[in-house]
């Protein structure tokens, strides 16, 4: 099982593209879409079902009490880390990595995953051979989507490039060539090894977070800070009924596909 893997669940952001469904005090992770559980609660329960360790939740400033309330009776022992300022995913993940010992599985809190058994199996497979490298879960495309980031990888799974939201022509060409996956933002890595990668590739992010100067950290995503630079990162291709409901049109499509039942 995954009892030695700590889930790091990112619960920041405001979900501005889904307003008025969302608001400053009800960001996207708190939405209940076709379920009695919110997206955040579903993320935590999914990790528990997989047998993972106590979760670490990274949330926006001022949301710690709201997160704790959301997790009452579900994960009362969760570790909740509050960002002092909004600085995208790289500083948030560095903040969590400083609290974790051993393997960590980083994931957004606001995505839908239908096949939770495949989710668990993919994490287990990634954890079994990641060593000190980063293993990203990449969903095999079932169509041309321009709202996702793409991962281009070699036959052995080694990541070659990250392509951020390509246009239709580019996306169609990549899918036709094969060895491409949608970037889920979910990855497995040893926390200590990840911090060393921050030191090597994003020292300004690491120093600001480590020294308690979070507000001084660059506003940069983990893809731009690390993923595009590190050597030896691999992708684990998976089909697990994954969907990012980041916009109203995406939300409507997810309902049509049955992902939110």
Secondary structure, 3 states (H helix, E strand, C coil): CCCCEEEEEEECCCCHHHCCCCECCECHHHCCCCCCCCHHHHHHHHHHHCCCCCCEEEECCCCHHHHHHHCCCCCCCCEEEECCCCCHHHHHHHHHHCCCCCEEEEEECCEEECCHHHHHHHHHHHHHHCCCCCEEEEEECCCCCCCCCEEEECCCCEEEEEECCCCHHHHHHHHHHCCEEEEEEEEEEEHHHHHHHHHHHCHHHHHHHHCCCHHHCCCCCHHHHHHCCCCCCEEEEECCCEEECCCHHHHHHHHHHCCCC
